[in-house]
Amino acid sequence: MIKAIFFDLDDTLLWDQKSVKEAFAATCKVAEERCGLDPDQLEEVVRENARELYSSYETFPFTQMIGINPFEGLWGNFLDETEDFKKMSEIVPEYRKNAWTLGLKQLGIDDPDLGSELGELFPQNRRKVPFVYDDTFEVLDTLKKDYRLVLITNGSPDLQNTKLTITPELVPYFDQIIISGGYGKGKPDKGIFEHTLSLTGLQADEAIMVGDNLNTDILGANRAGIKSVWINREQKERNEVVPSYEIQQLTDLYEVLDKINN
């Protein structure tokens, strides 16, 4: 019998990809107005440079372990307590500036001041656009009546809590909110799932994990012996990780739960 539902946050309940896309659009528009650059082209080259720079820093192995992506680095402050987060918070101002400056340069604009300005504008724009999927609140409302709801999210506590602060309606639904940066390791490490089970006093067969990422949410749940539900809104191809169930939208979860409980 399922008693609790563990949810991922980004691109499961919050539409993070859309928020990042909109923040890029607003920031690149400024570069278009200033120097006539094609905003789509600029976004593409800044994303490329961000990925490359991000993987070159000494903090990269840590960000991989905790599950923090390059675009979170473009707007997070990482004001967390640990040594690794302190390093990140020292690196990110330079990282933001360089990602944008290199992108501009690639398109023929050598202007570090503008790069710096866009690097600081992007976080402001990202904070203004917290998108939530259309079915998120309806599903949480329905499930809250019969199940304990728990959030397990990879990332920096500072940044994930910022996302929750700008979407305050989400927080009251959850009995527990577990953030990988606070635990010390991210999904797919089975430890974060076992830690969550112990906090909730549940057995693995009494919980189900819902997430959009096969390599973190689904793999981690599988390793911990927890049934997994892959939400695949964009009809992505499966890899070698096999979820217990696959759904196209959150409302499909009702049917999955009926199937398991009956």
KEKE-3310 file (N, C-alpha, C; in steps of 0.2 Angstrom, whole numbers, plus 5000, padded with zeros to 4 digits):
npx = (5004:5003:5009:5015:5021:5035:5041:5050:5057:5062:5057:5047:5037:5039:5042:5056:5064:5057:5057:5071:5073:5064:5071:5083:5078:5073:5085:5094:5087:5090:5104:5101:5095:5105:5116:5112:5112:5107:5095:5092:5104:5113:5109:5111:5126:5130:5125:5132:5146:5144:5142:5154:5163:5159:5161:5175:5179:5186:5176:5167:5166:5159:5147:5142:5140:5130:5121:5119:5116:5124:5116:5109:5120:5122:5113:5111:5116:5122:5123:5127:5132:5143:5160:5162:5151:5154:5166:5159:5151:5160:5166:5155:5151:5161:5160:5147:5149:5160:5154:5144:5152:5161:5152:5146:5158:5160:5151:5156:5156:5166:5165:5167:5161:5147:5145:5147:5136:5125:5127:5123:5110:5103:5101:5092:5081:5078:5073:5061:5052:5044:5039:5025:5019:5004:4995:5000:4996:4983:4984:4992:4983:4973:4980:4985:4975:4975:4988:5005:5015:5031:5046:5060:5074:5087:5102:5107:5104:5101:5098:5088:5078:5076:5069:5058:5053:5050:5039:5028:5016:5018:5025:5017:5011:5020:5026:5039:5054:5067:5084:5097:5110:5110:5109:5121:5124:5118:5103:5107:5111:5108:5107:5101:5087:5085:5088:5077:5066:5069:5067:5053:5048:5045:5043:5052:5043:5031:5032:5032:5041:5041:5047:5056:5068:5078:5090:5093:5081:5074:5083:5089:5078:5075:5087:5085:5075:5062:5047:5046:5041:5041:5040:5036:5035:5039:5040:5053:5066:5069:5083:5095:5089:5076:5060:5047:5035:5028:5023:5013:5009:5005:4993:4990:4995:4986:4979:4990:4992:4980:4981:4992:4988:4976)
npy = (4994:5011:5024:5036:5049:5053:5068:5075:5091:5101:5103:5094:5097:5111:5121:5122:5123:5131:5143:5146:5147:5159:5168:5169:5174:5187:5193:5192:5200:5213:5213:5213:5225:5234:5231:5225:5211:5194:5187:5173:5167:5172:5167:5153:5152:5157:5148:5137:5141:5143:5129:5124:5132:5129:5116:5117:5121:5119:5115:5107:5093:5092:5099:5090:5079:5084:5088:5100:5111:5119:5131:5134:5138:5150:5159:5157:5160:5153:5153:5144:5134:5125:5121:5118:5125:5138:5140:5139:5150:5160:5158:5160:5174:5178:5168:5170:5182:5179:5169:5176:5186:5179:5173:5185:5189:5179:5182:5193:5204:5213:5216:5217:5224:5225:5211:5208:5216:5209:5197:5199:5203:5192:5183:5191:5192:5178:5176:5182:5174:5162:5147:5136:5119:5117:5107:5105:5110:5105:5092:5090:5095:5085:5073:5076:5073:5060:5055:5056:5069:5072:5081:5078:5085:5089:5099:5116:5121:5135:5139:5131:5134:5147:5145:5140:5150:5160:5153:5152:5145:5131:5125:5122:5110:5099:5087:5085:5092:5088:5092:5090:5096:5099:5087:5080:5072:5069:5064:5051:5044:5031:5034:5046:5043:5033:5040:5049:5040:5035:5047:5049:5037:5026:5011:5005:5000:5007:5019:5030:5036:5051:5058:5068:5064:5051:5047:5052:5054:5042:5031:5032:5030:5017:5010:5011:5003:5008:5011:5018:5032:5039:5054:5059:5071:5076:5066:5059:5048:5032:5027:5016:5015:5009:5014:5010:5014:5024:5040:5053:5065:5074:5071:5058:5051:5047:5035:5026:5025:5019:5007:5001:5001:4994)
npz = (5000:4995:5004:5004:4993:4984:4977:4964:4961:4950:4934:4936:4945:4945:4931:4926:4915:4906:4913:4913:4900:4897:4904:4898:4886:4889:4894:4883:4874:4878:4874:4860:4858:4861:4853:4842:4841:4836:4846:4849:4844:4852:4865:4862:4861:4873:4882:4877:4881:4894:4899:4896:4903:4916:4918:4919:4931:4948:4957:4950:4951:4963:4960:4952:4960:4969:4961:4952:4940:4925:4922:4933:4940:4933:4939:4953:4970:4980:4995:5005:5019:5018:5014:5000:4994:4998:4990:4978:4978:4978:4965:4956:4952:4943:4934:4928:4922:4913:4905:4898:4892:4884:4875:4869:4863:4854:4845:4839:4847:4857:4873:4889:4899:4896:4895:4909:4914:4908:4914:4927:4925:4921:4932:4939:4930:4929:4942:4941:4934:4938:4933:4934:4931:4923:4928:4941:4954:4955:4955:4967:4976:4976:4979:4991:5000:5003:5004:5011:5006:4999:4996:4986:4981:4970:4973:4978:4995:4997:4984:4980:4989:4986:4974:4979:4988:4978:4973:4983:4985:4984:4995:5007:5004:5007:5018:5021:5015:5006:5002:4992:4993:5007:5012:5007:4997:4980:4971:4959:4971:4982:4995:4999:4997:5006:5017:5017:5018:5031:5039:5037:5042:5035:5025:5010:5001:5003:4998:4983:4969:4960:4945:4933:4927:4921:4925:4937:4947:4944:4943:4955:4964:4960:4964:4978:4980:4978:4971:4955:4945:4930:4923:4908:4898:4886:4877:4877:4872:4880:4891:4897:4910:4918:4922:4935:4931:4917:4913:4905:4909:4925:4930:4926:4936:4945:4940:4940:4954:4958:4951:4958:4971:4971)
capx = (5000:5007:5007:5019:5023:5041:5041:5056:5055:5063:5054:5042:5032:5041:5044:5062:5067:5054:5059:5077:5072:5062:5076:5088:5075:5073:5092:5097:5084:5094:5109:5099:5093:5111:5121:5109:5113:5102:5095:5093:5111:5117:5107:5115:5133:5131:5124:5138:5151:5142:5143:5161:5167:5156:5165:5182:5180:5187:5169:5163:5164:5155:5141:5139:5137:5124:5116:5118:5117:5127:5111:5108:5126:5121:5108:5112:5121:5125:5125:5126:5137:5149:5166:5161:5147:5158:5170:5155:5149:5166:5167:5149:5151:5166:5158:5142:5152:5163:5149:5141:5157:5163:5146:5146:5164:5160:5147:5159:5155:5171:5163:5167:5156:5141:5145:5146:5129:5120:5128:5119:5103:5100:5098:5086:5076:5076:5068:5054:5048:5044:5033:5023:5015:4996:4992:5004:4992:4977:4987:4994:4977:4970:4984:4987:4970:4976:4995:5010:5019:5038:5049:5067:5077:5095:5104:5110:5098:5100:5095:5081:5074:5074:5064:5052:5051:5046:5033:5027:5010:5020:5028:5013:5009:5025:5028:5046:5058:5074:5088:5103:5115:5109:5110:5128:5124:5111:5100:5104:5113:5102:5107:5096:5081:5085:5087:5070:5062:5070:5064:5046:5046:5041:5047:5053:5037:5026:5033:5033:5045:5039:5052:5057:5075:5079:5097:5093:5075:5072:5089:5090:5073:5076:5092:5083:5069:5056:5044:5047:5036:5045:5035:5040:5031:5041:5041:5060:5068:5072:5089:5095:5086:5069:5055:5041:5029:5029:5017:5015:5007:5005:4986:4991:4997:4980:4978:4996:4991:4975:4984:4996:4984:4971)
capy = (5000:5017:5029:5043:5051:5058:5071:5079:5098:5105:5100:5089:5102:5118:5121:5126:5124:5137:5149:5148:5150:5165:5173:5170:5178:5194:5195:5192:5205:5219:5213:5214:5232:5238:5230:5221:5203:5189:5184:5166:5165:5173:5162:5147:5153:5158:5141:5133:5144:5141:5122:5123:5135:5126:5109:5118:5124:5114:5113:5103:5086:5093:5101:5084:5075:5087:5089:5108:5112:5126:5136:5136:5142:5157:5163:5155:5163:5147:5156:5139:5134:5121:5124:5118:5130:5144:5140:5141:5157:5164:5157:5162:5181:5178:5163:5173:5187:5176:5165:5181:5190:5175:5173:5191:5189:5174:5185:5199:5210:5212:5221:5214:5228:5222:5204:5209:5218:5204:5191:5201:5204:5185:5181:5195:5190:5171:5176:5185:5170:5155:5144:5129:5116:5118:5102:5104:5111:5101:5085:5090:5095:5079:5068:5078:5071:5052:5053:5061:5071:5073:5084:5077:5089:5090:5106:5120:5123:5142:5141:5127:5137:5153:5143:5139:5156:5163:5149:5150:5140:5124:5123:5119:5103:5094:5085:5085:5094:5086:5095:5086:5100:5099:5080:5079:5068:5070:5058:5045:5040:5029:5036:5052:5040:5029:5045:5051:5034:5035:5053:5048:5031:5022:5006:5006:4998:5011:5025:5030:5042:5054:5063:5068:5062:5044:5046:5054:5052:5035:5027:5033:5026:5010:5008:5011:4998:5012:5011:5024:5035:5043:5059:5060:5076:5078:5060:5057:5041:5029:5025:5009:5015:5007:5015:5005:5016:5030:5044:5059:5071:5072:5068:5051:5047:5044:5029:5022:5024:5015:5001:4999:5000:4989)
capz = (5000:4995:5009:5003:4986:4984:4971:4962:4960:4944:4928:4937:4947:4943:4924:4926:4908:4903:4917:4911:4893:4897:4907:4892:4881:4892:4894:4876:4871:4880:4869:4854:4858:4862:4848:4836:4840:4836:4853:4849:4843:4858:4870:4861:4862:4880:4885:4876:4885:4901:4900:4895:4909:4922:4919:4920:4938:4953:4960:4945:4953:4968:4958:4949:4965:4972:4955:4951:4932:4923:4921:4940:4941:4931:4943:4960:4974:4984:5001:5010:5024:5018:5011:4993:4992:4998:4984:4972:4979:4976:4958:4951:4949:4938:4929:4925:4918:4908:4900:4894:4889:4879:4871:4865:4859:4848:4839:4837:4852:4863:4878:4895:4903:4894:4898:4916:4915:4906:4919:4933:4923:4920:4938:4940:4925:4931:4948:4939:4930:4941:4930:4937:4926:4923:4932:4947:4960:4955:4957:4974:4980:4976:4982:4998:5005:5004:5004:5013:5000:5001:4990:4986:4975:4970:4972:4984:4999:4996:4977:4979:4994:4983:4970:4983:4990:4973:4972:4990:4986:4984:5001:5012:5002:5008:5025:5022:5009:5007:4997:4991:4996:5014:5014:5006:4990:4977:4967:4960:4976:4985:5002:5000:4997:5012:5022:5017:5021:5039:5041:5036:5046:5030:5021:5003:4997:5005:4994:4976:4967:4953:4943:4925:4925:4922:4928:4944:4950:4943:4945:4963:4967:4959:4968:4985:4980:4978:4964:4951:4940:4925:4920:4901:4895:4880:4873:4876:4872:4886:4891:4900:4916:4917:4928:4936:4927:4914:4912:4901:4913:4932:4931:4924:4942:4948:4937:4942:4961:4958:4949:4963:4978:4970)
cpx = (5004:5005:5010:5021:5029:5041:5048:5053:5055:5061:5050:5036:5033:5044:5050:5065:5064:5056:5066:5077:5069:5067:5081:5085:5075:5080:5095:5093:5088:5100:5107:5097:5100:5115:5118:5110:5107:5101:5095:5100:5115:5115:5111:5122:5134:5130:5130:5144:5150:5144:5150:5165:5165:5160:5172:5184:5182:5181:5165:5161:5159:5148:5138:5136:5131:5119:5114:5120:5120:5122:5109:5114:5125:5116:5108:5117:5125:5128:5124:5133:5144:5155:5165:5157:5150:5162:5165:5153:5154:5167:5161:5149:5155:5163:5152:5145:5155:5159:5146:5146:5159:5158:5146:5152:5163:5155:5149:5158:5160:5169:5162:5162:5149:5140:5143:5138:5124:5121:5124:5112:5100:5097:5092:5080:5073:5071:5061:5049:5047:5038:5032:5019:5008:4993:4995:4999:4986:4979:4989:4988:4974:4974:4985:4981:4971:4983:4999:5014:5026:5041:5057:5070:5084:5096:5106:5104:5096:5096:5088:5076:5072:5069:5057:5049:5047:5040:5030:5021:5012:5022:5023:5010:5014:5026:5035:5049:5065:5078:5095:5109:5115:5111:5118:5129:5118:5109:5105:5107:5107:5101:5102:5089:5080:5084:5080:5065:5063:5067:5056:5044:5043:5046:5047:5046:5031:5026:5033:5037:5043:5044:5053:5064:5076:5085:5098:5087:5074:5077:5090:5085:5073:5081:5090:5077:5063:5053:5045:5042:5040:5039:5039:5035:5033:5043:5049:5061:5071:5079:5089:5091:5079:5065:5050:5035:5031:5023:5018:5013:5005:4998:4986:4993:4992:4979:4984:4994:4985:4977:4988:4992:4978:4974)
cpy = (5006:5022:5036:5043:5056:5061:5075:5086:5101:5100:5094:5093:5109:5117:5125:5127:5130:5143:5151:5150:5157:5170:5174:5175:5186:5197:5197:5198:5212:5219:5215:5222:5236:5237:5225:5214:5199:5186:5177:5163:5166:5168:5155:5147:5154:5151:5137:5135:5142:5134:5121:5125:5131:5120:5110:5120:5118:5111:5109:5096:5087:5094:5095:5079:5077:5088:5096:5109:5119:5132:5139:5140:5149:5162:5162:5159:5158:5150:5150:5138:5130:5124:5124:5123:5137:5145:5142:5148:5162:5164:5160:5169:5181:5173:5166:5178:5184:5172:5170:5185:5186:5174:5179:5191:5185:5177:5192:5205:5209:5218:5218:5218:5226:5215:5204:5211:5213:5198:5193:5202:5197:5183:5185:5193:5183:5172:5179:5180:5163:5151:5137:5126:5117:5113:5101:5104:5107:5094:5085:5091:5089:5074:5069:5075:5064:5050:5058:5063:5074:5076:5082:5080:5090:5097:5109:5122:5130:5143:5137:5131:5144:5151:5142:5145:5160:5159:5147:5145:5133:5121:5119:5112:5098:5093:5086:5088:5093:5089:5092:5089:5100:5092:5078:5075:5069:5063:5057:5041:5038:5031:5042:5049:5037:5034:5048:5046:5034:5041:5052:5042:5026:5016:5008:5005:5002:5018:5024:5036:5044:5059:5063:5066:5055:5043:5048:5051:5045:5030:5026:5029:5019:5007:5007:5006:5002:5012:5018:5026:5040:5048:5061:5064:5077:5072:5058:5050:5039:5027:5018:5009:5014:5009:5010:5007:5023:5034:5050:5066:5069:5069:5061:5047:5044:5037:5024:5020:5019:5008:4997:4997:4995:4982)
cpz = (5000:5000:5008:4996:4987:4977:4970:4961:4953:4938:4929:4940:4945:4936:4923:4919:4905:4907:4914:4904:4892:4900:4902:4887:4883:4892:4887:4872:4872:4875:4862:4853:4858:4856:4842:4835:4840:4843:4854:4848:4849:4864:4868:4862:4870:4884:4884:4880:4892:4903:4900:4901:4915:4923:4920:4927:4943:4957:4956:4948:4959:4965:4954:4954:4968:4967:4954:4944:4931:4923:4928:4942:4939:4935:4951:4964:4979:4991:5006:5014:5022:5013:5003:4991:4993:4992:4978:4972:4977:4968:4954:4948:4943:4932:4925:4920:4912:4903:4896:4889:4883:4873:4866:4860:4853:4843:4837:4841:4857:4868:4885:4900:4902:4896:4905:4918:4914:4911:4925:4931:4923:4926:4940:4936:4927:4937:4946:4936:4933:4938:4934:4932:4928:4928:4939:4953:4961:4958:4965:4978:4981:4980:4990:5003:5007:5006:5008:5007:5003:4995:4991:4980:4976:4970:4978:4988:4997:4989:4977:4984:4991:4978:4973:4986:4985:4970:4978:4990:4986:4991:5006:5010:5005:5016:5026:5015:5010:5001:4997:4994:5004:5016:5013:5000:4987:4974:4961:4966:4980:4993:5003:5000:5004:5018:5023:5020:5029:5042:5042:5040:5041:5027:5014:4999:4999:5002:4987:4974:4960:4951:4935:4923:4927:4926:4935:4948:4950:4945:4952:4966:4966:4963:4976:4985:4981:4971:4961:4946:4936:4922:4913:4897:4888:4875:4872:4875:4878:4885:4894:4907:4915:4923:4929:4932:4923:4912:4908:4904:4920:4933:4930:4931:4946:4946:4940:4950:4962:4957:4955:4970:4977:4967)
residu = (MET:ILE:LYS:ALA:ILE:PHE:PHE:ASP:LEU:ASP:ASP:THR:LEU:LEU:TRP:ASP:GLN:LYS:SER:VAL:LYS:GLU:ALA:PHE:ALA:ALA:THR:CYS:LYS:VAL:ALA:GLU:GLU:ARG:CYS:GLY:LEU:ASP:PRO:ASP:GLN:LEU:GLU:GLU:VAL:VAL:ARG:GLU:ASN:ALA:ARG:GLU:LEU:TYR:SER:SER:TYR:GLU:THR:PHE:PRO:PHE:THR:GLN:MET:ILE:GLY:ILE:ASN:PRO:PHE:GLU:GLY:LEU:TRP:GLY:ASN:PHE:LEU:ASP:GLU:THR:GLU:ASP:PHE:LYS:LYS:MET:SER:GLU:ILE:VAL:PRO:GLU:TYR:ARG:LYS:ASN:ALA:TRP:THR:LEU:GLY:LEU:LYS:GLN:LEU:GLY:ILE:ASP:ASP:PRO:ASP:LEU:GLY:SER:GLU:LEU:GLY:GLU:LEU:PHE:PRO:GLN:ASN:ARG:ARG:LYS:VAL:PRO:PHE:VAL:TYR:ASP:ASP:THR:PHE:GLU:VAL:LEU:ASP:THR:LEU:LYS:LYS:ASP:TYR:ARG:LEU:VAL:LEU:ILE:THR:ASN:GLY:SER:PRO:ASP:LEU:GLN:ASN:THR:LYS:LEU:THR:ILE:THR:PRO:GLU:LEU:VAL:PRO:TYR:PHE:ASP:GLN:ILE:ILE:ILE:SER:GLY:GLY:TYR:GLY:LYS:GLY:LYS:PRO:ASP:LYS:GLY:ILE:PHE:GLU:HIS:THR:LEU:SER:LEU:THR:GLY:LEU:GLN:ALA:ASP:GLU:ALA:ILE:MET:VAL:GLY:ASP:ASN:LEU:ASN:THR:ASP:ILE:LEU:GLY:ALA:ASN:ARG:ALA:GLY:ILE:LYS:SER:VAL:TRP:ILE:ASN:ARG:GLU:GLN:LYS:GLU:ARG:ASN:GLU:VAL:VAL:PRO:SER:TYR:GLU:ILE:GLN:GLN:LEU:THR:ASP:LEU:TYR:GLU:VAL:LEU:ASP:LYS:ILE:ASN:ASN)
# end
